[in-house]
Amino acid sequence: MARQRISFTRPNDEWLNAQVDNQEYFSKSELVKDLIRQAKYQPLQIDWIRAKLEKSENSGFTKEGKEQILAQSYSPLNE
């Protein structure tokens, strides 16, 4: 495994330390590895959601477009 040395801005370092202090992760290294894994799989998740939206849209289940469905999915987060 290749070892790397990286630097973080103060706010990012404080956030990383808080995750470790809260025992969410054993170390900052473990947390960074998990964030990288999440970033790698995020496009797959987005493609899966997009395919589900398109299938629903094309099935006649709804007359709303992708943009409308997506906007509705965000609306509870903004309330």
Distance bins in CASP14 RR format, pairs under 12 A and 6 or more apart:
PFRMAT RR
TARGET T0000
AUTHOR 0000-0000-0000
RMODE 2
METHOD distances of the structure
MODEL  1
1 29 0 0 0 0 0 1 0 0 0 0 0
1 33 0 0 0 0 0 1 0 0 0 0 0
3 29 0 0 0 0 1 0 0 0 0 0 0
4 29 0 0 0 0 1 0 0 0 0 0 0
4 32 0 0 0 0 1 0 0 0 0 0 0
4 33 0 0 0 0 0 1 0 0 0 0 0
4 36 0 0 0 0 0 1 0 0 0 0 0
5 29 0 0 0 0 0 1 0 0 0 0 0
5 32 0 0 0 0 0 1 0 0 0 0 0
6 12 0 0 0 0 0 1 0 0 0 0 0
6 13 0 0 0 0 0 1 0 0 0 0 0
6 16 0 0 0 0 0 1 0 0 0 0 0
6 28 0 0 0 0 1 0 0 0 0 0 0
6 29 0 0 0 0 0 1 0 0 0 0 0
6 32 1 0 0 1 0 0 0 0 0 0 0
6 35 0 0 0 0 0 1 0 0 0 0 0
6 36 0 0 0 0 0 1 0 0 0 0 0
7 13 0 0 0 0 1 0 0 0 0 0 0
7 16 0 0 0 0 0 1 0 0 0 0 0
7 28 0 0 0 0 0 1 0 0 0 0 0
8 14 0 0 0 0 1 0 0 0 0 0 0
8 15 0 0 0 0 1 0 0 0 0 0 0
8 16 1 0 0 1 0 0 0 0 0 0 0
8 17 0 0 0 0 1 0 0 0 0 0 0
8 28 0 0 0 0 1 0 0 0 0 0 0
8 31 0 0 0 0 0 1 0 0 0 0 0
8 32 0 0 0 0 1 0 0 0 0 0 0
8 35 0 0 0 0 0 1 0 0 0 0 0
9 15 0 0 0 0 1 0 0 0 0 0 0
9 16 0 0 0 0 0 1 0 0 0 0 0
10 16 0 0 0 0 0 1 0 0 0 0 0
10 17 0 0 0 0 0 1 0 0 0 0 0
11 17 0 0 0 0 0 1 0 0 0 0 0
11 18 0 0 0 0 0 1 0 0 0 0 0
12 18 0 0 0 0 0 1 0 0 0 0 0
12 19 0 0 0 0 0 1 0 0 0 0 0
12 28 0 0 0 0 0 1 0 0 0 0 0
12 31 0 0 0 0 0 1 0 0 0 0 0
12 32 0 0 0 0 0 1 0 0 0 0 0
12 35 0 0 0 0 0 1 0 0 0 0 0
13 19 0 0 0 0 0 1 0 0 0 0 0
13 20 0 0 0 0 0 1 0 0 0 0 0
13 28 0 0 0 0 1 0 0 0 0 0 0
13 31 0 0 0 0 0 1 0 0 0 0 0
13 32 0 0 0 0 0 1 0 0 0 0 0
14 20 0 0 0 0 0 1 0 0 0 0 0
14 21 0 0 0 0 1 0 0 0 0 0 0
14 28 0 0 0 0 0 1 0 0 0 0 0
15 21 0 0 0 0 0 1 0 0 0 0 0
15 22 0 0 0 0 0 1 0 0 0 0 0
15 24 0 0 0 0 0 1 0 0 0 0 0
15 25 0 0 0 0 0 1 0 0 0 0 0
15 28 0 0 0 0 0 1 0 0 0 0 0
15 31 0 0 0 0 1 0 0 0 0 0 0
15 32 0 0 0 0 0 1 0 0 0 0 0
15 35 0 0 0 0 0 1 0 0 0 0 0
16 22 0 0 0 0 0 1 0 0 0 0 0
16 24 0 0 0 0 0 1 0 0 0 0 0
16 25 0 0 0 0 1 0 0 0 0 0 0
16 27 0 0 0 0 1 0 0 0 0 0 0
16 28 1 0 1 0 0 0 0 0 0 0 0
16 29 0 0 0 0 1 0 0 0 0 0 0
16 30 0 0 0 0 0 1 0 0 0 0 0
16 31 1 0 1 0 0 0 0 0 0 0 0
16 32 1 0 0 1 0 0 0 0 0 0 0
16 34 0 0 0 0 0 1 0 0 0 0 0
16 35 0 0 0 0 1 0 0 0 0 0 0
17 24 0 0 0 0 0 1 0 0 0 0 0
17 25 0 0 0 0 0 1 0 0 0 0 0
17 27 0 0 0 0 0 1 0 0 0 0 0
17 28 1 0 0 1 0 0 0 0 0 0 0
17 31 0 0 0 0 1 0 0 0 0 0 0
18 24 0 0 0 0 1 0 0 0 0 0 0
18 25 0 0 0 0 0 1 0 0 0 0 0
18 28 0 0 0 0 0 1 0 0 0 0 0
18 31 0 0 0 0 0 1 0 0 0 0 0
19 25 1 0 1 0 0 0 0 0 0 0 0
19 26 0 0 0 0 0 1 0 0 0 0 0
19 27 0 0 0 0 1 0 0 0 0 0 0
19 28 0 0 0 0 1 0 0 0 0 0 0
19 29 0 0 0 0 0 1 0 0 0 0 0
19 30 0 0 0 0 1 0 0 0 0 0 0
19 31 1 0 1 0 0 0 0 0 0 0 0
19 32 0 0 0 0 0 1 0 0 0 0 0
19 34 0 0 0 0 1 0 0 0 0 0 0
19 35 0 0 0 0 1 0 0 0 0 0 0
20 26 1 0 0 1 0 0 0 0 0 0 0
20 27 1 0 0 1 0 0 0 0 0 0 0
20 28 1 0 1 0 0 0 0 0 0 0 0
20 29 0 0 0 0 1 0 0 0 0 0 0
20 30 0 0 0 0 1 0 0 0 0 0 0
20 31 1 0 0 1 0 0 0 0 0 0 0
20 32 0 0 0 0 0 1 0 0 0 0 0
20 34 0 0 0 0 0 1 0 0 0 0 0
21 27 0 0 0 0 0 1 0 0 0 0 0
21 28 0 0 0 0 0 1 0 0 0 0 0
21 31 0 0 0 0 0 1 0 0 0 0 0
22 31 0 0 0 0 0 1 0 0 0 0 0
23 30 0 0 0 0 0 1 0 0 0 0 0
23 31 0 0 0 0 0 1 0 0 0 0 0
24 30 0 0 0 0 1 0 0 0 0 0 0
24 31 1 0 0 1 0 0 0 0 0 0 0
24 34 0 0 0 0 1 0 0 0 0 0 0
24 35 0 0 0 0 0 1 0 0 0 0 0
25 31 1 0 1 0 0 0 0 0 0 0 0
25 32 0 0 0 0 1 0 0 0 0 0 0
25 33 0 0 0 0 1 0 0 0 0 0 0
25 34 1 0 0 1 0 0 0 0 0 0 0
25 35 0 0 0 0 1 0 0 0 0 0 0
26 32 0 0 0 0 0 1 0 0 0 0 0
26 33 0 0 0 0 0 1 0 0 0 0 0
26 34 0 0 0 0 0 1 0 0 0 0 0
27 33 0 0 0 0 1 0 0 0 0 0 0
27 34 0 0 0 0 0 1 0 0 0 0 0
28 34 0 0 0 0 0 1 0 0 0 0 0
28 35 0 0 0 0 0 1 0 0 0 0 0
29 35 0 0 0 0 0 1 0 0 0 0 0
29 36 0 0 0 0 0 1 0 0 0 0 0
30 36 0 0 0 0 0 1 0 0 0 0 0
30 37 0 0 0 0 0 1 0 0 0 0 0
31 37 0 0 0 0 0 1 0 0 0 0 0
31 38 0 0 0 0 0 1 0 0 0 0 0
32 38 0 0 0 0 0 1 0 0 0 0 0
32 39 0 0 0 0 0 1 0 0 0 0 0
33 39 0 0 0 0 0 1 0 0 0 0 0
33 40 0 0 0 0 0 1 0 0 0 0 0
34 40 0 0 0 0 0 1 0 0 0 0 0
34 41 0 0 0 0 0 1 0 0 0 0 0
35 41 0 0 0 0 0 1 0 0 0 0 0
35 42 0 0 0 0 0 1 0 0 0 0 0
36 42 0 0 0 0 0 1 0 0 0 0 0
37 44 0 0 0 0 0 1 0 0 0 0 0
38 44 0 0 0 0 0 1 0 0 0 0 0
38 45 0 0 0 0 1 0 0 0 0 0 0
39 45 0 0 0 0 0 1 0 0 0 0 0
39 46 0 0 0 0 0 1 0 0 0 0 0
41 47 0 0 0 0 0 1 0 0 0 0 0
41 48 0 0 0 0 0 1 0 0 0 0 0
42 48 0 0 0 0 0 1 0 0 0 0 0
42 49 0 0 0 0 0 1 0 0 0 0 0
43 49 0 0 0 0 0 1 0 0 0 0 0
43 50 0 0 0 0 0 1 0 0 0 0 0
44 50 0 0 0 0 0 1 0 0 0 0 0
44 51 0 0 0 0 0 1 0 0 0 0 0
45 51 0 0 0 0 0 1 0 0 0 0 0
45 52 0 0 0 0 0 1 0 0 0 0 0
46 52 0 0 0 0 0 1 0 0 0 0 0
46 53 0 0 0 0 0 1 0 0 0 0 0
46 70 0 0 0 0 0 1 0 0 0 0 0
47 53 0 0 0 0 0 1 0 0 0 0 0
47 54 0 0 0 0 0 1 0 0 0 0 0
48 54 0 0 0 0 0 1 0 0 0 0 0
48 55 0 0 0 0 0 1 0 0 0 0 0
49 55 0 0 0 0 0 1 0 0 0 0 0
49 56 0 0 0 0 0 1 0 0 0 0 0
49 66 0 0 0 0 0 1 0 0 0 0 0
49 69 0 0 0 0 0 1 0 0 0 0 0
49 70 0 0 0 0 1 0 0 0 0 0 0
49 73 0 0 0 0 1 0 0 0 0 0 0
50 56 0 0 0 0 0 1 0 0 0 0 0
50 57 0 0 0 0 0 1 0 0 0 0 0
50 66 1 0 0 1 0 0 0 0 0 0 0
50 69 0 0 0 0 0 1 0 0 0 0 0
50 70 0 0 0 0 1 0 0 0 0 0 0
51 57 0 0 0 0 0 1 0 0 0 0 0
51 58 0 0 0 0 0 1 0 0 0 0 0
51 66 0 0 0 0 0 1 0 0 0 0 0
52 58 0 0 0 0 0 1 0 0 0 0 0
52 59 0 0 0 0 0 1 0 0 0 0 0
52 61 0 0 0 0 0 1 0 0 0 0 0
52 66 0 0 0 0 0 1 0 0 0 0 0
52 69 0 0 0 0 1 0 0 0 0 0 0
52 70 0 0 0 0 0 1 0 0 0 0 0
52 73 0 0 0 0 0 1 0 0 0 0 0
53 59 0 0 0 0 0 1 0 0 0 0 0
53 61 0 0 0 0 0 1 0 0 0 0 0
53 62 0 0 0 0 1 0 0 0 0 0 0
53 64 0 0 0 0 1 0 0 0 0 0 0
53 65 0 0 0 0 1 0 0 0 0 0 0
53 66 1 0 1 0 0 0 0 0 0 0 0
53 67 0 0 0 0 0 1 0 0 0 0 0
53 68 0 0 0 0 0 1 0 0 0 0 0
53 69 1 0 1 0 0 0 0 0 0 0 0
53 70 1 0 0 1 0 0 0 0 0 0 0
53 72 0 0 0 0 0 1 0 0 0 0 0
53 73 0 0 0 0 1 0 0 0 0 0 0
54 60 0 0 0 0 0 1 0 0 0 0 0
54 61 0 0 0 0 0 1 0 0 0 0 0
54 62 0 0 0 0 0 1 0 0 0 0 0
54 65 0 0 0 0 1 0 0 0 0 0 0
54 66 1 0 0 1 0 0 0 0 0 0 0
54 69 0 0 0 0 0 1 0 0 0 0 0
54 70 0 0 0 0 0 1 0 0 0 0 0
55 61 0 0 0 0 1 0 0 0 0 0 0
55 62 0 0 0 0 0 1 0 0 0 0 0
55 66 0 0 0 0 0 1 0 0 0 0 0
55 69 0 0 0 0 0 1 0 0 0 0 0
56 62 1 0 0 1 0 0 0 0 0 0 0
56 63 0 0 0 0 0 1 0 0 0 0 0
56 64 0 0 0 0 1 0 0 0 0 0 0
56 65 0 0 0 0 1 0 0 0 0 0 0
56 66 0 0 0 0 1 0 0 0 0 0 0
56 68 0 0 0 0 0 1 0 0 0 0 0
56 69 1 0 0 1 0 0 0 0 0 0 0
57 63 0 0 0 0 1 0 0 0 0 0 0
57 64 1 0 0 1 0 0 0 0 0 0 0
57 65 1 0 1 0 0 0 0 0 0 0 0
57 66 1 0 0 1 0 0 0 0 0 0 0
57 67 0 0 0 0 0 1 0 0 0 0 0
57 68 0 0 0 0 1 0 0 0 0 0 0
57 69 1 0 0 1 0 0 0 0 0 0 0
57 70 0 0 0 0 0 1 0 0 0 0 0
58 65 0 0 0 0 0 1 0 0 0 0 0
58 66 0 0 0 0 0 1 0 0 0 0 0
61 69 0 0 0 0 0 1 0 0 0 0 0
62 68 0 0 0 0 1 0 0 0 0 0 0
62 69 1 0 0 1 0 0 0 0 0 0 0
62 72 0 0 0 0 0 1 0 0 0 0 0
63 69 0 0 0 0 0 1 0 0 0 0 0
64 70 0 0 0 0 1 0 0 0 0 0 0
64 71 0 0 0 0 1 0 0 0 0 0 0
64 72 1 0 0 1 0 0 0 0 0 0 0
64 73 0 0 0 0 0 1 0 0 0 0 0
65 71 0 0 0 0 1 0 0 0 0 0 0
65 72 0 0 0 0 0 1 0 0 0 0 0
66 72 0 0 0 0 0 1 0 0 0 0 0
66 73 0 0 0 0 0 1 0 0 0 0 0
67 73 0 0 0 0 0 1 0 0 0 0 0
67 74 0 0 0 0 0 1 0 0 0 0 0
68 74 0 0 0 0 0 1 0 0 0 0 0
68 75 0 0 0 0 0 1 0 0 0 0 0
69 75 0 0 0 0 0 1 0 0 0 0 0
70 77 0 0 0 0 0 1 0 0 0 0 0
71 77 0 0 0 0 0 1 0 0 0 0 0
71 78 0 0 0 0 1 0 0 0 0 0 0
72 78 0 0 0 0 0 1 0 0 0 0 0
72 79 0 0 0 0 0 1 0 0 0 0 0
END
